[in-house]
Amino acid sequence: GELFDTHMVFENYPTDRNVLRNTERHLRVTGVEGHDATHYSLGLVVMPGGRRIRLRLDYRPDVFDRASMQALAGRLERVLTQVVTDPGVAVGRIDVLSADERHRVLVEWNGTDHVVPQVTVPELFEAQVGRTPDAIAVVFDGVEVSYAELNLRANRLARHLVGMGVGPERL
Protein backbone atom coordinates (compact mmCIF):
# COMPACT_ATOMS: atom_id res chain seq x y z
CA GLY A 1 0.00 0.00 0.00
CA GLU A 2 2.99 2.31 0.21
CA LEU A 3 4.13 4.46 -2.71
CA PHE A 4 7.59 2.90 -2.37
CA ASP A 5 7.95 -0.35 -0.46
CA THR A 6 11.25 -1.60 -1.83
CA HIS A 7 14.66 -0.07 -2.39
CA MET A 8 18.06 -0.96 -3.76
CA VAL A 9 21.29 0.65 -2.59
CA PHE A 10 24.61 0.37 -4.39
CA GLU A 11 27.27 1.40 -1.88
CA ASN A 12 30.10 2.75 -3.98
CA TYR A 13 32.29 5.07 -2.00
CA PRO A 14 36.05 5.30 -2.35
CA THR A 15 38.18 3.71 0.35
CA ASP A 16 41.92 4.00 0.75
CA ARG A 17 42.83 0.56 2.07
CA ASN A 18 46.38 1.70 2.90
CA VAL A 19 45.08 4.27 5.37
CA LEU A 20 42.99 1.60 7.05
CA ARG A 21 46.08 -0.60 7.42
CA ASN A 22 48.35 2.12 8.87
CA THR A 23 50.12 0.42 11.76
CA GLU A 24 52.34 3.35 12.78
CA ARG A 25 49.98 4.22 15.57
CA HIS A 26 49.15 0.61 16.34
CA LEU A 27 45.66 1.15 15.09
CA ARG A 28 44.21 -1.07 12.46
CA VAL A 29 40.74 -1.20 10.93
CA THR A 30 39.92 -4.75 9.92
CA GLY A 31 36.51 -4.19 8.44
CA VAL A 32 33.92 -1.56 7.67
CA GLU A 33 30.28 -2.38 7.38
CA GLY A 34 27.17 -0.28 7.61
CA HIS A 35 23.73 -1.51 8.46
CA ASP A 36 20.75 0.79 8.47
CA ALA A 37 17.28 0.23 9.81
CA THR A 38 14.70 0.76 7.12
CA HIS A 39 11.02 1.44 6.88
CA TYR A 40 10.93 -0.23 3.46
CA SER A 41 9.40 -3.69 3.33
CA LEU A 42 12.25 -5.04 1.24
CA GLY A 43 15.71 -3.79 0.39
CA LEU A 44 18.75 -4.99 -1.49
CA VAL A 45 22.16 -3.54 -0.64
CA VAL A 46 25.05 -4.11 -3.05
CA MET A 47 28.50 -3.58 -1.56
CA PRO A 48 31.57 -3.73 -3.81
CA GLY A 49 34.73 -4.74 -2.04
CA GLY A 50 37.95 -5.74 -3.69
CA ARG A 51 37.43 -8.71 -5.96
CA ARG A 52 33.93 -9.57 -4.74
CA ILE A 53 30.59 -7.91 -4.53
CA ARG A 54 28.49 -8.62 -1.46
CA LEU A 55 24.71 -8.52 -1.46
CA ARG A 56 22.53 -8.07 1.57
CA LEU A 57 18.79 -8.57 1.50
CA ASP A 58 16.99 -6.61 4.21
CA TYR A 59 13.34 -7.07 5.06
CA ARG A 60 10.82 -6.13 7.66
CA PRO A 61 9.82 -9.24 9.63
CA ASP A 62 6.32 -7.84 10.15
CA VAL A 63 5.82 -7.99 6.36
CA PHE A 64 7.84 -11.06 5.27
CA ASP A 65 8.78 -14.29 6.99
CA ARG A 66 12.26 -15.81 6.89
CA ALA A 67 11.24 -18.67 4.57
CA SER A 68 9.88 -16.22 1.97
CA MET A 69 13.09 -14.21 2.09
CA GLN A 70 15.23 -17.34 1.76
CA ALA A 71 13.19 -18.30 -1.32
CA LEU A 72 13.59 -14.78 -2.75
CA ALA A 73 17.35 -14.86 -2.08
CA GLY A 74 17.52 -18.22 -3.85
CA ARG A 75 15.77 -16.75 -6.89
CA LEU A 76 18.15 -13.79 -6.93
CA GLU A 77 21.12 -16.15 -6.71
CA ARG A 78 19.75 -18.26 -9.60
CA VAL A 79 19.30 -15.17 -11.77
CA LEU A 80 22.77 -13.82 -11.02
CA THR A 81 24.41 -17.23 -11.58
CA GLN A 82 22.77 -17.54 -15.00
CA VAL A 83 23.76 -14.01 -16.02
CA VAL A 84 27.38 -14.57 -14.94
CA THR A 85 27.48 -17.96 -16.69
CA ASP A 86 26.00 -16.55 -19.92
CA PRO A 87 26.10 -12.73 -20.06
CA GLY A 88 24.27 -12.81 -23.40
CA VAL A 89 21.28 -14.73 -22.06
CA ALA A 90 17.93 -13.19 -23.00
CA VAL A 91 15.92 -12.03 -20.00
CA GLY A 92 13.05 -14.28 -21.00
CA ARG A 93 15.36 -17.32 -20.86
CA ILE A 94 16.46 -16.75 -17.25
CA ASP A 95 15.04 -19.44 -15.00
CA VAL A 96 13.97 -17.70 -11.81
CA LEU A 97 12.22 -20.60 -10.08
CA SER A 98 13.76 -23.66 -8.50
CA ALA A 99 12.54 -27.09 -9.63
CA ASP A 100 10.36 -27.37 -6.50
CA GLU A 101 8.86 -23.90 -7.06
CA ARG A 102 8.19 -24.63 -10.74
CA HIS A 103 6.43 -27.89 -9.78
CA ARG A 104 4.34 -26.06 -7.17
CA VAL A 105 3.25 -23.38 -9.65
CA LEU A 106 2.67 -25.59 -12.69
CA VAL A 107 1.34 -28.75 -11.03
CA GLU A 108 0.18 -28.22 -7.45
CA TRP A 109 -1.38 -24.77 -7.83
CA ASN A 110 -2.65 -25.56 -11.29
CA GLY A 111 -4.52 -28.73 -10.39
CA THR A 112 -7.76 -27.34 -11.76
CA ASP A 113 -8.80 -30.11 -14.13
CA HIS A 114 -12.31 -31.31 -13.45
CA VAL A 115 -15.25 -32.57 -15.41
CA VAL A 116 -17.00 -29.78 -17.27
CA PRO A 117 -20.68 -30.39 -17.99
CA GLN A 118 -21.70 -30.39 -21.64
CA VAL A 119 -24.25 -27.58 -21.31
CA THR A 120 -24.76 -24.19 -22.86
CA VAL A 121 -24.25 -20.85 -21.12
CA PRO A 122 -28.03 -20.25 -20.98
CA GLU A 123 -28.47 -23.66 -19.29
CA LEU A 124 -25.78 -22.80 -16.74
CA PHE A 125 -27.49 -19.46 -16.10
CA GLU A 126 -30.89 -21.13 -15.63
CA ALA A 127 -29.32 -23.54 -13.13
CA GLN A 128 -27.86 -20.59 -11.19
CA VAL A 129 -31.28 -18.94 -11.17
CA GLY A 130 -32.74 -22.12 -9.72
CA ARG A 131 -30.07 -22.26 -6.96
CA THR A 132 -30.02 -18.58 -5.97
CA PRO A 133 -33.00 -16.70 -7.44
CA ASP A 134 -32.80 -13.81 -4.94
CA ALA A 135 -29.01 -13.33 -5.10
CA ILE A 136 -27.75 -10.22 -6.84
CA ALA A 137 -26.67 -11.02 -10.39
CA VAL A 138 -25.98 -7.55 -11.81
CA VAL A 139 -25.23 -4.14 -10.33
CA PHE A 140 -25.11 -1.07 -12.54
CA ASP A 141 -25.35 2.58 -11.70
CA GLY A 142 -26.65 1.81 -8.21
CA VAL A 143 -29.36 -0.58 -9.45
CA GLU A 144 -29.23 -4.21 -8.31
CA VAL A 145 -30.95 -6.99 -10.26
CA SER A 146 -31.46 -10.48 -8.86
CA TYR A 147 -30.92 -13.65 -10.87
CA ALA A 148 -34.69 -14.23 -11.03
CA GLU A 149 -35.36 -10.71 -12.31
CA LEU A 150 -32.49 -10.87 -14.81
CA ASN A 151 -33.79 -14.21 -16.08
CA LEU A 152 -37.29 -12.73 -16.45
CA ARG A 153 -35.92 -9.76 -18.42
CA ALA A 154 -33.71 -11.98 -20.61
CA ASN A 155 -36.65 -14.26 -21.45
CA ARG A 156 -38.84 -11.24 -22.25
CA LEU A 157 -36.13 -9.89 -24.61
CA ALA A 158 -35.68 -13.34 -26.22
CA ARG A 159 -39.43 -13.65 -26.90
CA HIS A 160 -39.47 -10.14 -28.41
CA LEU A 161 -36.52 -10.97 -30.70
CA VAL A 162 -38.08 -14.28 -31.78
CA GLY A 163 -41.31 -12.40 -32.55
CA MET A 164 -39.35 -10.11 -34.84
CA GLY A 165 -37.93 -13.09 -36.76
CA VAL A 166 -34.56 -13.42 -35.07
CA GLY A 167 -33.31 -17.01 -34.85
CA PRO A 168 -30.28 -19.25 -35.25
CA GLU A 169 -28.08 -18.33 -38.21
CA ARG A 170 -30.34 -15.37 -39.08
CA LEU A 171 -29.26 -11.73 -38.89
ZIZI-V195133 format. One record per backbone hydrogen bond with DSSP energy under -1.0 kcal/mol. CO is the residue of the C=O (numbers start at 0). NH is the residue of the N-H. E is the energy in kcal/mol with one decimal. If there is no record, write none. Layout:
BEGIN
co: <CO & CO>
nh: <NH & NH>
e: <E & E>
END
This chain:
BEGIN
co: <4 & 6 & 8 & 10 & 14 & 15 & 16 & 18 & 19 & 22 & 40 & 41 & 42 & 43 & 44 & 45 & 46 & 48 & 51 & 53 & 55 & 57 & 59 & 59 & 64 & 65 & 66 & 67 & 68 & 69 & 70 & 71 & 72 & 73 & 74 & 75 & 76 & 77 & 78 & 79 & 80 & 81 & 85 & 89 & 90 & 97 & 98 & 99 & 100 & 101 & 102 & 102 & 103 & 107 & 109 & 116 & 119 & 120 & 121 & 122 & 123 & 124 & 125 & 126 & 127 & 131 & 132 & 134 & 137 & 139 & 142 & 144 & 144 & 145 & 146 & 147 & 148 & 149 & 150 & 151 & 152 & 153 & 154 & 155 & 156 & 157 & 158 & 160 & 161 & 166>
nh: <41 & 43 & 45 & 47 & 16 & 19 & 20 & 21 & 28 & 25 & 59 & 6 & 57 & 8 & 55 & 10 & 53 & 51 & 48 & 46 & 44 & 42 & 62 & 63 & 68 & 69 & 70 & 71 & 72 & 73 & 74 & 75 & 76 & 77 & 78 & 79 & 80 & 81 & 82 & 83 & 84 & 85 & 88 & 92 & 93 & 101 & 102 & 103 & 104 & 105 & 106 & 107 & 108 & 110 & 111 & 118 & 123 & 124 & 125 & 126 & 127 & 128 & 129 & 130 & 131 & 134 & 147 & 146 & 144 & 142 & 139 & 136 & 137 & 149 & 150 & 151 & 152 & 153 & 154 & 155 & 156 & 157 & 158 & 159 & 160 & 161 & 162 & 165 & 164 & 169>
e: <-1.6 & -2.2 & -3.3 & -1.1 & -1.0 & -1.4 & -1.2 & -1.3 & -2.2 & -1.6 & -1.9 & -1.6 & -3.0 & -2.8 & -2.5 & -2.7 & -2.8 & -1.8 & -2.0 & -3.3 & -2.9 & -2.9 & -2.0 & -2.5 & -1.8 & -2.5 & -2.1 & -2.3 & -2.7 & -2.1 & -2.0 & -2.5 & -2.5 & -2.3 & -2.5 & -2.6 & -2.6 & -2.1 & -2.2 & -2.5 & -2.5 & -2.4 & -2.3 & -2.0 & -1.4 & -2.8 & -2.2 & -2.3 & -2.5 & -2.9 & -2.7 & -1.7 & -3.5 & -1.0 & -2.8 & -1.8 & -2.2 & -2.7 & -2.5 & -2.0 & -2.0 & -2.4 & -2.1 & -1.8 & -2.9 & -1.0 & -2.4 & -1.9 & -2.7 & -2.3 & -2.4 & -2.9 & -1.9 & -2.7 & -2.6 & -2.2 & -2.5 & -2.7 & -2.6 & -2.1 & -2.4 & -2.5 & -2.5 & -2.0 & -2.5 & -2.6 & -2.3 & -2.5 & -1.8 & -1.8>
END
